[in-house]
Amino acid sequence: MVLAERMFTRRDVVAVAREGQAPAAQIAGDFGISESCLHRWLNAADVEVGHRPGVTSADSLLARHCRVSVTISWPPEVRVIVSPSIATW
């Protein structure tokens, strides 16, 4: 099952891993990723479908958009006072 040359998406890798026909280490090796990367992708997929608590990619994108919108709307003198290391949002 050598798939390293084939183009694949994260969704493809997660689907193959969910079938459970091979150990995670073998699947990761076949796709050319590390086993820890495969486990992170599986955990993220669980969050996306609601099987595990966490922040979905859509929620993360919305929060990022809100932070950027608020930062851009602040006057320049406030942007200097609030540095990224101080801000906790």
N, CA, C and O of each residue as an XYZ file, in Angstrom:
356
protein
N       0.850     -1.190      0.000
C       0.000      0.000      0.000
C       0.886      1.241      0.000
O       0.864      2.000      0.969
N       1.644      1.463     -1.027
C       2.522      2.623     -1.117
C       1.757      3.754     -1.781
O       1.446      3.699     -2.971
N       1.457      4.788     -0.992
C       0.666      5.910     -1.485
C       1.422      7.222     -1.394
O       0.829      8.280     -1.603
N       2.707      7.189     -1.088
C       3.469      8.411     -0.848
C       3.511      9.307     -2.084
O       3.530     10.530     -1.942
N       3.525      8.740     -3.289
C       3.599      9.548     -4.504
C       2.246     10.160     -4.864
O       2.188     11.126     -5.625
N       1.186      9.619     -4.339
C      -0.167     10.051     -4.692
C      -0.525     11.334     -3.931
O      -0.164     11.495     -2.766
N      -1.224     12.221     -4.591
C      -1.731     13.411     -3.914
C      -2.908     12.982     -3.029
O      -3.758     12.199     -3.455
N      -2.948     13.488     -1.828
C      -4.019     13.117     -0.919
C      -4.406     14.321     -0.082
O      -3.665     15.300      0.014
N      -5.573     14.230      0.517
C      -6.026     15.271      1.427
C      -6.098     14.690      2.831
O      -6.039     13.475      3.026
N      -6.222     15.559      3.775
C      -6.360     15.128      5.164
C      -7.589     14.239      5.310
O      -7.573     13.267      6.066
N      -8.643     14.571      4.591
C      -9.876     13.784      4.649
C      -9.632     12.351      4.174
O     -10.172     11.407      4.750
N      -8.819     12.185      3.123
C      -8.482     10.843      2.624
C      -7.763     10.031      3.696
O      -8.088      8.867      3.931
N      -6.796     10.649      4.334
C      -5.992      9.952      5.342
C      -6.867      9.549      6.521
O      -6.756      8.430      7.022
N      -7.730     10.446      6.965
C      -8.610     10.149      8.095
C      -9.559      9.010      7.734
O      -9.808      8.129      8.557
N     -10.087      9.019      6.521
C     -11.001      7.958      6.094
C     -10.308      6.601      6.095
O     -10.885      5.612      6.547
N      -9.090      6.545      5.599
C      -8.338      5.282      5.588
C      -8.059      4.825      7.014
O      -8.187      3.639      7.320
N      -7.683      5.745      7.883
C      -7.378      5.392      9.271
C      -8.623      4.898     10.001
O      -8.543      3.990     10.828
N      -9.772      5.495      9.697
C     -11.024      5.097     10.351
C     -11.457      3.686      9.961
O     -12.178      3.034     10.716
N     -11.025      3.204      8.786
C     -11.376      1.843      8.380
C     -10.778      0.812      9.315
O     -11.339     -0.269      9.493
N      -9.641      1.140      9.914
C      -9.030      0.269     10.906
C      -8.430     -1.008     10.352
O      -8.285     -1.983     11.089
N      -8.080     -1.031      9.090
C      -7.530     -2.246      8.492
C      -6.019     -2.361      8.666
O      -5.443     -3.407      8.367
N      -5.374     -1.311      9.142
C      -3.925     -1.327      9.336
C      -3.588     -0.491     10.570
O      -4.361      0.386     10.955
N      -2.457     -0.755     11.181
C      -2.043      0.055     12.335
C      -1.771      1.503     11.922
O      -1.448      1.789     10.769
N      -1.908      2.395     12.881
C      -1.711      3.823     12.614
C      -0.304      4.102     12.084
O      -0.133      4.938     11.197
N       0.687      3.420     12.611
C       2.063      3.653     12.165
C       2.228      3.311     10.685
O       2.925      4.018      9.958
N       1.592      2.237     10.242
C       1.691      1.843      8.837
C       0.965      2.840      7.941
O       1.475      3.214      6.885
N      -0.218      3.269      8.356
C      -0.980      4.240      7.561
C      -0.200      5.542      7.437
O      -0.093      6.109      6.350
N       0.339      6.008      8.547
C       1.123      7.253      8.527
C       2.321      7.113      7.597
O       2.610      8.015      6.810
N       3.005      6.004      7.684
C       4.162      5.780      6.822
C       3.790      5.716      5.354
O       4.513      6.234      4.502
N       2.663      5.081      5.054
C       2.214      4.981      3.662
C       1.894      6.345      3.067
O       2.119      6.576      1.879
N       1.375      7.239      3.880
C       1.032      8.574      3.391
C       2.180      9.563      3.540
O       2.070     10.706      3.098
N       3.266      9.145      4.150
C       4.424     10.020      4.276
C       4.291     11.072      5.353
O       4.886     12.145      5.253
N       3.509     10.775      6.393
C       3.362     11.693      7.521
C       3.784     10.960      8.783
O       3.942      9.740      8.767
N       3.969     11.692      9.878
C       4.343     11.049     11.132
C       3.097     10.484     11.814
O       1.973     10.898     11.530
N       3.317      9.546     12.703
C       2.197      8.948     13.418
C       1.508      9.980     14.313
O       0.286      9.954     14.461
N       2.284     10.882     14.908
C       1.685     11.916     15.757
C       0.830     12.870     14.925
O      -0.196     13.361     15.396
N       1.251     13.129     13.698
C       0.452     13.973     12.798
C      -0.884     13.297     12.494
O      -1.932     13.943     12.503
N      -0.837     12.000     12.227
C      -2.066     11.250     11.965
C      -3.007     11.331     13.154
O      -4.208     11.536     12.978
N      -2.477     11.174     14.368
C      -3.322     11.246     15.560
C      -3.907     12.646     15.750
O      -5.054     12.779     16.175
N      -3.134     13.694     15.441
C      -3.674     15.064     15.530
C      -4.808     15.243     14.530
O      -5.834     15.842     14.850
N      -4.621     14.720     13.309
C      -5.671     14.832     12.293
C      -6.929     14.078     12.708
O      -8.042     14.557     12.488
N      -6.759     12.903     13.307
C      -7.921     12.144     13.770
C      -8.645     12.885     14.895
O      -9.876     12.924     14.916
N      -7.893     13.473     15.828
C      -8.510     14.239     16.911
C      -9.236     15.462     16.367
O     -10.336     15.776     16.821
N      -8.644     16.150     15.412
C      -9.287     17.325     14.819
C     -10.560     16.923     14.088
O     -11.555     17.647     14.138
N     -10.542     15.783     13.412
C     -11.738     15.308     12.717
C     -12.847     14.989     13.715
O     -14.017     15.256     13.441
N     -12.494     14.421     14.870
C     -13.479     14.152     15.914
C     -14.111     15.443     16.419
O     -15.314     15.481     16.679
N     -13.320     16.494     16.559
C     -13.849     17.788     17.007
C     -14.786     18.358     15.952
O     -15.848     18.883     16.286
N     -14.406     18.261     14.689
C     -15.221     18.826     13.603
C     -16.608     18.191     13.529
O     -17.590     18.880     13.255
N     -16.692     16.885     13.771
C     -17.990     16.209     13.675
C     -18.737     16.176     15.001
O     -19.873     15.706     15.056
N     -18.114     16.670     16.076
C     -18.796     16.771     17.359
C     -18.629     15.576     18.275
O     -19.330     15.485     19.282
N     -17.731     14.658     17.967
C     -17.501     13.499     18.830
C     -16.602     13.835     20.012
O     -16.512     13.051     20.957
N     -15.944     14.972     19.976
C     -14.995     15.364     20.998
C     -15.136     16.868     21.207
O     -15.305     17.602     20.234
N     -15.071     17.348     22.449
C     -15.166     18.794     22.668
C     -13.925     19.515     22.156
O     -12.821     18.970     22.175
N     -14.120     20.727     21.705
C     -13.004     21.529     21.216
C     -13.502     22.615     20.279
O     -14.702     22.755     20.042
N     -12.566     23.373     19.758
C     -12.890     24.485     18.861
C     -12.781     23.990     17.421
O     -11.729     23.514     16.993
N     -13.877     24.109     16.686
C     -13.869     23.688     15.292
C     -13.105     24.701     14.455
O     -12.835     25.811     14.913
N     -12.761     24.330     13.245
C     -12.030     25.243     12.371
C     -12.893     26.452     12.016
O     -12.370     27.555     11.858
N     -14.203     26.261     11.890
C     -15.086     27.387     11.592
C     -15.116     28.382     12.750
O     -15.082     29.593     12.531
N     -15.181     27.873     13.978
C     -15.164     28.749     15.156
C     -13.838     29.487     15.263
O     -13.804     30.672     15.597
N     -12.755     28.788     14.981
C     -11.432     29.395     15.040
C     -11.302     30.505     13.994
O     -10.760     31.573     14.276
N     -11.800     30.243     12.800
C     -11.749     31.244     11.739
C     -12.582     32.473     12.104
O     -12.160     33.603     11.859
N     -13.753     32.259     12.683
C     -14.607     33.372     13.101
C     -13.919     34.202     14.183
O     -13.934     35.431     14.123
N     -13.319     33.543     15.163
C     -12.622     34.266     16.234
C     -11.457     35.070     15.671
O     -11.223     36.205     16.087
N     -10.733     34.488     14.734
C      -9.608     35.203     14.114
C     -10.106     36.423     13.350
O      -9.513     37.499     13.432
N     -11.188     36.254     12.612
C     -11.750     37.375     11.854
C     -12.177     38.494     12.808
O     -11.943     39.669     12.526
N     -12.794     38.138     13.921
C     -13.230     39.152     14.890
C     -12.038     39.884     15.497
O     -12.082     41.102     15.670
N     -10.963     39.142     15.825
C      -9.776     39.793     16.385
C      -9.166     40.769     15.394
O      -8.783     41.878     15.766
N      -9.073     40.364     14.144
C      -8.490     41.239     13.126
C      -9.376     42.461     12.917
O      -8.868     43.575     12.791
N     -10.693     42.268     12.877
C     -11.614     43.390     12.672
C     -11.504     44.395     13.807
O     -11.480     45.602     13.564
N     -11.439     43.916     15.036
C     -11.354     44.812     16.185
C     -10.022     45.542     16.177
O      -9.980     46.745     16.436
N      -8.936     44.844     15.886
C      -7.615     45.464     15.880
C      -7.523     46.535     14.806
O      -6.950     47.598     15.047
N      -8.067     46.281     13.643
C      -8.003     47.253     12.553
C      -8.822     48.491     12.882
O      -8.449     49.596     12.487
N      -9.933     48.330     13.601
C     -10.789     49.475     13.896
C     -10.261     50.341     15.035
O     -10.757     51.452     15.228
N      -9.268     49.869     15.799
C      -8.716     50.680     16.880
C      -7.864     51.803     16.317
O      -7.228     51.637     15.276
N      -7.844     52.956     17.000
C      -6.951     54.037     16.566
C      -5.488     53.644     16.773
O      -5.194     52.804     17.623
N      -4.574     54.233     16.016
C      -3.156     53.838     16.085
C      -2.548     53.920     17.483
O      -1.727     53.074     17.836
N      -2.927     54.916     18.292
C      -2.320     55.031     19.619
C      -2.725     53.871     20.533
O      -1.948     53.486     21.407
N      -3.906     53.316     20.354
C      -4.335     52.172     21.167
C      -3.607     50.910     20.713
O      -3.240     50.075     21.540
N      -3.397     50.768     19.409
C      -2.699     49.597     18.884
C      -1.270     49.512     19.424
O      -0.732     48.416     19.580
N      -0.661     50.649     19.706
C       0.696     50.659     20.253
C       0.671     50.245     21.714
O       1.564     49.530     22.170
N      -0.334     50.683     22.451
C      -0.426     50.382     23.884
C      -0.678     48.890     24.108
O      -0.056     48.294     24.987
N      -1.568     48.281     23.341
C      -1.910     46.872     23.524
C      -1.040     46.042     22.597
O      -1.316     45.924     21.403
N      -0.001     45.476     23.154
C       0.879     44.636     22.334
C       0.347     43.209     22.320
O      -0.393     42.838     23.231
N       0.692     42.394     21.327
C       0.196     41.023     21.261
C       0.579     40.173     22.470
O      -0.147     39.245     22.826
N       1.709     40.479     23.103
C       2.116     39.679     24.261
C       1.235     39.971     25.482
O       1.115     39.131     26.373
N       0.628     41.143     25.523
C      -0.233     41.512     26.650
C      -1.660     41.040     26.424
O      -2.329     40.604     27.362
N      -2.124     41.125     25.199
C      -3.500     40.771     24.873
C      -3.724     39.284     25.112
O      -2.868     38.463     24.781
N      -4.879     38.935     25.690
C      -5.165     37.539     26.007
C      -6.357     37.004     25.218
O      -6.879     35.941     25.552
N      -6.789     37.697     24.205
C      -7.937     37.177     23.467
C      -7.497     36.237     22.485
O      -8.315     35.681     21.753
